[in-house]
Amino acid sequence: MSMGIHPSAVIEPGAVIGEGCEVGPFCHIGPEVRLGANVTLKSHVVVTGETSIGDGCTIYSFAVIGEVPQDLKFQGEKTRLEIGARNRIREHVTMHAGTGAGGGLTKVGDDGLFMAGCHVAHDVQIGNRVILVNSVALAGHCIIEDDVIVGGLSGVHQWVRIGRGAIIGAVTMVTNDVIPYGLVQAPRGVLDGLNLVGLKRKGVSRADITALRAAFQMLAQGDGSFQERARRLGDETQSDYVREIVAFIMADTDRHFLTPG
């Protein structure tokens, strides 16, 4: 193996270190940790528990990855943390293993950016290309789908789902589910529109954006309950993007939805 391990780093017997890894000064790697190829740990990183980290990740100083959950129901059961490839995990980030009651697994996808001071709690499921800006806190059991951005100093309540492509403004408390491509802002989290900037950057067609705008208006102002409006949308739309929102709303959830203000 070709790798650079600083002499002050502690790598416990049993840990698996992939080809081309770099482990900086004063890092501590536990015995059940698996690092993929070309992982870089800057100085003073702790990786512990049954934790796997995918190829090409970079973890910055003073991050703590794979520790036991901050859940009083946790009784020391065997649980895991899985982190995908090419994630950038900045200073002082914490990511915790799952709990037995929550499925036993915290999982992070590929190509994410987790800025300084973020917290990913037990049993959270995070998709690909997610950005958590500085000091975001995700409570236990959250589901964060692909391409979500959560603004700095925001919090997400336990069990909340945030749909694909949604954006959460800074200093926002999110207590209910957020539809795909939704725009949420204000201190108590108001669904204030669609993430039009993100949709355009992604190259979504004008026809689909027009359909999404019409769908949002129907969800905001149509007759019947939120779910009834969504069901009618599903019957009427030809847009796959709108169908995705409908499927998200009609899925089982433990939370209510943020509805348009």
Disulfide bonds with the S-S distance in Angstrom:
none
